Amino acid sequence: MAFASFRRLTLPLIAGLGLAVGAQLAAADTLKFGIISTESSQNQRPLWQPFLDDMSQSLGMEVEPFFATDYSAVIQAMRFDQIDLAWYGNKSAMEAVDRAGGEIFAQTIPEGGQPGYWSLMIVNQDSDLQSIDDVLANASDLVFGNGDPNSTSGYLVPGYYVFAKNGIDASTAFKRTLNSSHETNALSVANHQVDVATFNTEGMERLEITAPEKAEQLRAIWKSPLIPSDPLVWRTNLAEETKTNLRDFFLTYGDSADEQAILEPLQWARFDASDNDQLLPIRQLALFKQRAEVAKNDGLSDADRKAQLTELDAKIDVLDQRLQEVQAAEAGTDATAG
C-alpha cells in the first residue's frame, strides 16, 4: 500500500518535472529578437523575415521576432527576460542598458556607410513655416507631432537642440502635442493632420521607397548634428556560447551579394562591433537636457537649484573625460592601422 501510494504521488511529480525540463529545452532552442517600432508591424515583418531566417540557420535555433507598438514595450520585454536581444535606437538602448540588463555588442552601418544618421523637424511642403524660429514663435497655434519618449532622433535629440536650448517645454508650448512613431509623424504631416513633427533621415529614405507620393509632401526645416548608428543589444545574462555565436553572425553578415540584398530593405550595409561607450554622447545629451530643465525650474529654491546643477555638471564632466579617453583610444587604433 505504501509503495502504491508513493507511485501515485511521485509519478505525476516526475511527469511534471519532465514537462518543465522539456519546456526549458524548447525555450533554449528559441532566440527572441526585439524590434523597435518605427512603423507598423505588418510593414516591418516582411522586411525582417529573410534576415531572421538567415540568423536562425546560422545559430541553429529558431529566431522569433518581437514587434511592439512602442519602444518601452521592447525595453520591458528585455527587463523581464522575454527577449534575448534587440535592435534599439540609442536612447532606448540607454534605457535597456541602465534598467533592463542590456549590453551593446554591435552597431548597424547604413547602406551608404555613414557613421550615423540625423534627426529632422518636418513640415508639409505648402506650410508657411520656414525655420525652427517660425515654429517656436507660432507654437501656441500649432499641432506638434513629437516622437516616442524613448526615441533618440524623434524625442531626445530635438528635445535638447530644438527645445531645451531655447528654454521651451514642448509638452506645453504647442496648441496640442502628440507622441507617435516616425512613420505616423511623417504621414500626419503629409496629410495635414499635424503642422510640424520630428522625423529622421533614415525614415525619410524609407518613405521615399514605400510611399514616395507622401515623401514629396514633406520638407525638412531643421537637421540635427550626427547621431551614432543604431546599436544591437543583448541580455547581459545570455549564455556565453549564444553571445559568441551572435557576435560571429552579425560581424560577418553582409559579405555576400545575397546578404547585401537581404540587408538592403532594412537600409543597412553591415554591422560593426560596438559597446556601451557608444552611448556616451547620448548620455551627455540627456544630462544637458536635464540641466536646462533644472536651470529654468522656478519651483526650486536657489540652494536646491545650485546643488542639482553642481551634481549634473560633475556627471557631465565625468562623461566628457570618458568620451575623450575613448576618442583618443580610437584615434590611436586608427593611426596604428594606418
C-alpha positions as CSV (number, residue, x, y, z in Angstrom):
1,M,0.0,0.0,0.0
2,A,2.8,2.3,0.9
3,F,4.6,1.7,-2.4
4,A,1.4,2.2,-4.4
5,S,0.7,5.4,-2.6
6,F,4.3,6.5,-3.3
7,R,3.8,5.8,-7.0
8,R,0.5,7.7,-7.1
9,L,2.2,10.7,-5.6
10,T,5.6,10.7,-7.4
11,L,4.7,9.7,-10.9
12,P,2.7,12.9,-11.6
13,L,5.5,14.9,-10.0
14,I,8.1,13.2,-12.2
15,A,6.0,13.7,-15.2
16,G,5.6,17.4,-14.3
17,L,9.3,17.8,-13.9
18,G,9.8,16.2,-17.3
19,L,7.4,18.7,-18.8
20,A,9.2,21.6,-17.1
21,V,12.6,20.4,-18.4
22,G,11.2,19.9,-21.8
23,A,9.8,23.5,-21.8
24,Q,13.2,24.8,-20.7
25,L,14.9,22.9,-23.6
26,A,12.4,24.2,-26.0
27,A,12.9,27.8,-24.8
28,A,16.7,27.3,-25.2
29,D,16.1,26.4,-28.8
30,T,14.4,29.7,-29.5
31,L,16.0,33.1,-29.6
32,K,13.7,36.1,-29.2
33,F,14.6,39.2,-31.1
34,G,13.1,42.6,-30.1
35,I,12.5,45.1,-32.9
36,I,11.6,48.7,-32.1
37,S,8.5,50.2,-33.6
38,T,9.5,52.6,-36.3
39,E,6.4,51.7,-38.4
40,S,3.5,49.2,-38.3
41,S,4.5,45.6,-37.6
42,Q,2.7,44.4,-40.7
43,N,5.2,46.6,-42.7
44,Q,8.2,45.6,-40.7
45,R,7.7,41.8,-40.6
46,P,8.3,41.0,-44.4
47,L,11.4,43.2,-44.4
48,W,12.9,41.4,-41.4
49,Q,11.9,37.8,-42.1
50,P,14.7,36.9,-44.6
51,F,17.3,38.3,-42.2
52,L,15.8,36.4,-39.3
53,D,15.7,33.2,-41.3
54,D,19.5,33.6,-42.0
55,M,20.2,34.2,-38.4
56,S,18.1,31.1,-37.4
57,Q,20.1,28.9,-39.9
58,S,23.4,30.3,-38.6
59,L,22.6,29.8,-34.9
60,G,20.9,26.5,-35.3
61,M,17.8,27.7,-33.4
62,E,14.6,29.4,-34.2
63,V,14.7,33.2,-34.1
64,E,11.3,34.6,-33.1
65,P,10.7,38.4,-33.7
66,F,9.1,40.5,-31.1
67,F,7.3,43.5,-32.6
68,A,5.8,46.1,-30.2
69,T,3.7,49.2,-30.5
70,D,6.2,51.4,-28.7
71,Y,9.9,51.4,-27.6
72,S,9.0,50.9,-23.9
73,A,7.5,47.5,-24.6
74,V,10.7,46.2,-26.1
75,I,12.7,47.6,-23.2
76,Q,10.4,46.0,-20.7
77,A,10.5,42.7,-22.6
78,M,14.3,42.7,-22.1
79,R,14.0,43.6,-18.5
80,F,11.9,40.6,-17.8
81,D,14.0,38.2,-20.0
82,Q,11.2,37.9,-22.5
83,I,13.6,38.7,-25.4
84,D,17.2,37.9,-25.7
85,L,18.5,40.7,-28.0
86,A,17.1,43.7,-29.7
87,W,17.6,46.4,-32.2
88,Y,17.2,49.8,-30.5
89,G,17.8,53.4,-31.1
90,N,20.5,55.0,-28.9
91,K,18.0,56.5,-26.4
92,S,16.1,53.2,-26.0
93,A,19.4,51.3,-25.8
94,M,20.5,53.6,-22.9
95,E,17.2,52.7,-21.1
96,A,17.8,49.0,-21.8
97,V,21.4,49.1,-20.6
98,D,20.5,51.1,-17.4
99,R,17.2,49.4,-16.5
100,A,16.8,46.1,-18.3
101,G,20.2,44.3,-18.0
102,G,21.2,45.0,-21.6
103,E,24.7,45.3,-23.2
104,I,25.6,46.7,-26.6
105,F,27.6,44.4,-28.7
106,A,27.2,45.7,-32.3
107,Q,26.2,48.7,-34.3
108,T,24.3,48.9,-37.6
109,I,26.0,50.6,-40.5
110,P,23.8,52.2,-43.1
111,E,23.9,51.4,-46.8
112,G,26.0,54.5,-47.6
113,G,28.5,53.6,-44.9
114,Q,27.7,56.8,-42.9
115,P,28.8,56.8,-39.3
116,G,25.2,57.6,-38.3
117,Y,22.0,59.5,-39.2
118,W,20.3,62.8,-38.5
119,S,17.1,63.9,-36.7
120,L,14.8,66.2,-38.6
121,M,11.9,68.6,-38.0
122,I,9.5,68.4,-40.9
123,V,6.5,70.4,-42.2
124,N,4.2,70.0,-45.2
125,Q,5.6,71.4,-48.5
126,D,2.9,74.0,-48.6
127,S,3.4,75.2,-45.0
128,D,4.3,78.8,-44.2
129,L,6.8,77.6,-41.6
130,Q,10.3,78.0,-42.9
131,S,12.5,77.6,-39.9
132,I,12.6,76.5,-36.2
133,D,12.3,80.1,-35.3
134,D,9.0,80.2,-37.1
135,V,7.9,77.1,-35.3
136,L,8.8,78.4,-31.8
137,A,7.3,81.8,-32.5
138,N,3.9,80.3,-33.5
139,A,4.0,77.2,-31.3
140,S,0.7,78.1,-29.4
141,D,-1.2,77.8,-32.7
142,L,0.4,74.6,-34.0
143,V,-0.2,70.9,-33.5
144,F,3.2,69.2,-32.9
145,G,4.0,65.5,-33.7
146,N,6.7,64.5,-31.2
147,G,8.4,61.2,-31.2
148,D,8.2,58.2,-28.8
149,P,9.8,59.3,-25.5
150,N,12.4,56.6,-25.8
151,S,13.3,57.6,-29.4
152,T,16.7,59.2,-29.9
153,S,16.0,61.0,-33.2
154,G,12.3,61.5,-32.6
155,Y,12.5,62.8,-29.0
156,L,15.8,63.1,-27.2
157,V,17.9,65.0,-29.9
158,P,15.2,67.5,-30.9
159,G,14.2,67.8,-27.2
160,Y,17.7,69.1,-26.4
161,Y,18.8,71.0,-29.6
162,V,15.4,72.5,-30.5
163,F,13.6,72.9,-27.2
164,A,15.9,72.7,-24.2
165,K,18.5,75.0,-25.7
166,N,15.7,77.5,-26.4
167,G,14.1,77.2,-23.0
168,I,11.0,75.7,-24.5
169,D,8.8,73.0,-22.9
170,A,7.5,71.0,-25.9
171,S,4.7,69.4,-23.9
172,T,3.1,72.8,-23.1
173,A,4.3,75.2,-25.8
174,F,2.1,73.9,-28.6
175,K,-1.6,74.0,-29.1
176,R,-1.5,70.2,-29.0
177,T,1.3,67.7,-28.8
178,L,1.1,64.1,-29.9
179,N,3.6,61.3,-29.4
180,S,3.9,58.8,-32.3
181,S,6.2,56.6,-34.3
182,H,8.4,58.1,-37.1
183,E,6.0,56.7,-39.8
184,T,2.9,58.1,-38.1
185,N,4.5,61.5,-37.7
186,A,5.6,61.7,-41.3
187,L,2.2,60.7,-42.7
188,S,0.4,63.0,-40.3
189,V,2.4,66.0,-41.7
190,A,1.9,64.9,-45.3
191,N,-1.9,64.6,-44.6
192,H,-2.1,68.0,-42.8
193,Q,-3.1,66.3,-39.5
194,V,-0.2,68.0,-37.6
195,D,1.7,71.1,-38.5
196,V,5.2,70.1,-37.6
197,A,6.8,66.8,-36.4
198,T,10.1,65.1,-35.6
199,F,11.5,62.6,-38.1
200,N,14.9,61.3,-39.2
201,T,16.9,60.9,-42.4
202,E,16.6,57.1,-42.3
203,G,12.9,57.3,-42.1
204,M,12.8,59.8,-45.0
205,E,14.8,57.4,-47.2
206,R,12.5,54.6,-46.3
207,L,9.4,56.7,-47.0
208,E,10.8,57.7,-50.4
209,I,10.7,54.0,-51.2
210,T,7.4,52.9,-49.6
211,A,5.3,56.0,-50.2
212,P,7.1,58.4,-52.5
213,E,4.0,60.5,-53.0
214,K,3.9,61.2,-49.2
215,A,7.6,61.9,-49.0
216,E,7.2,64.5,-51.7
217,Q,4.8,66.3,-49.4
218,L,7.4,66.8,-46.7
219,R,10.0,69.5,-46.2
220,A,12.8,69.5,-43.6
221,I,13.2,72.8,-41.7
222,W,15.9,71.5,-39.3
223,K,18.6,68.9,-39.3
224,S,20.5,67.8,-36.1
225,P,24.1,67.0,-35.5
226,L,25.1,63.5,-36.4
227,I,23.6,60.7,-34.3
228,P,25.6,57.4,-33.8
229,S,24.1,54.5,-35.8
230,D,21.7,52.2,-34.0
231,P,23.0,49.6,-31.6
232,L,22.2,46.0,-31.1
233,V,21.8,44.9,-27.5
234,W,21.7,41.5,-25.9
235,R,20.8,40.5,-22.4
236,T,23.9,40.5,-20.2
237,N,22.9,37.2,-18.7
238,L,22.6,35.5,-22.1
239,A,24.6,32.3,-22.4
240,E,28.2,33.0,-23.4
241,E,28.0,30.4,-26.2
242,T,25.0,32.2,-27.6
243,K,26.8,35.6,-27.4
244,T,29.8,34.2,-29.3
245,N,27.5,32.8,-32.0
246,L,25.6,36.0,-32.3
247,R,28.8,38.1,-32.5
248,D,30.1,35.8,-35.2
249,F,26.9,36.0,-37.2
250,F,26.4,39.8,-37.0
251,L,30.1,40.8,-37.6
252,T,30.4,38.7,-40.7
253,Y,26.9,39.3,-42.2
254,G,26.7,41.4,-45.4
255,D,29.9,40.0,-47.0
256,S,28.0,38.2,-49.8
257,A,25.8,39.7,-52.5
258,D,22.8,37.7,-51.2
259,E,23.3,39.0,-47.7
260,Q,23.6,42.6,-49.0
261,A,20.3,42.1,-50.9
262,I,18.6,41.0,-47.6
263,L,20.0,44.0,-45.7
264,E,19.0,46.5,-48.3
265,P,15.3,46.8,-47.4
266,L,16.5,47.3,-43.8
267,Q,18.7,50.2,-45.1
268,W,21.9,48.6,-43.7
269,A,25.2,47.5,-45.3
270,R,26.8,45.6,-42.4
271,F,27.4,45.5,-38.7
272,D,30.4,46.7,-36.7
273,A,31.5,45.8,-33.2
274,S,30.4,48.2,-30.5
275,D,30.0,48.5,-26.8
276,N,28.2,50.6,-24.1
277,D,30.7,53.5,-24.8
278,Q,28.6,54.3,-27.9
279,L,26.1,55.8,-25.5
280,L,28.4,58.5,-24.1
281,P,27.2,61.3,-26.4
282,I,23.6,60.3,-25.8
283,R,24.2,60.4,-22.1
284,Q,25.6,63.8,-22.4
285,L,22.6,65.0,-24.3
286,A,20.2,63.6,-21.7
287,L,22.2,65.4,-18.9
288,F,22.4,68.6,-20.8
289,K,18.6,68.5,-21.3
290,Q,18.1,67.7,-17.6
291,R,20.4,70.6,-16.7
292,A,18.4,73.1,-18.8
293,E,15.2,72.0,-17.2
294,V,16.7,72.4,-13.7
295,A,18.1,75.8,-14.5
296,K,14.7,77.2,-15.5
297,N,12.7,75.4,-12.8
298,D,11.2,78.3,-10.7
299,G,9.8,75.8,-8.2
300,L,13.3,75.2,-6.8
301,S,15.0,77.3,-4.2
302,D,18.3,78.9,-5.1
303,A,20.1,76.4,-2.9
304,D,18.4,73.4,-4.4
305,R,19.0,74.6,-7.9
306,K,22.6,75.2,-7.3
307,A,23.1,71.8,-5.6
308,Q,21.4,70.0,-8.5
309,L,23.3,71.9,-11.2
310,T,26.6,71.2,-9.4
311,E,25.7,67.5,-9.3
312,L,24.8,67.4,-13.0
313,D,27.9,69.4,-14.0
314,A,30.0,66.8,-12.2
315,K,28.3,64.0,-14.1
316,I,28.8,65.8,-17.4
317,D,32.5,66.3,-16.6
318,V,32.9,62.6,-15.9
319,L,31.2,61.7,-19.2
320,D,33.3,64.3,-21.1
321,Q,36.5,62.8,-19.7
322,R,35.5,59.3,-20.6
323,L,34.5,60.4,-24.1
324,Q,37.9,62.0,-24.6
325,E,39.6,58.8,-23.5
326,V,37.5,56.7,-25.9
327,Q,38.2,59.1,-28.8
328,A,41.9,59.1,-28.0
329,A,42.0,55.3,-28.0
330,E,40.1,55.2,-31.3
331,A,42.5,57.7,-32.8
332,G,45.5,55.6,-31.7
333,T,43.9,52.5,-33.1
334,D,43.3,54.2,-36.5
335,A,46.9,55.5,-36.5
336,T,48.3,52.0,-35.8
337,A,46.1,50.5,-38.5
338,G,47.2,53.2,-41.0
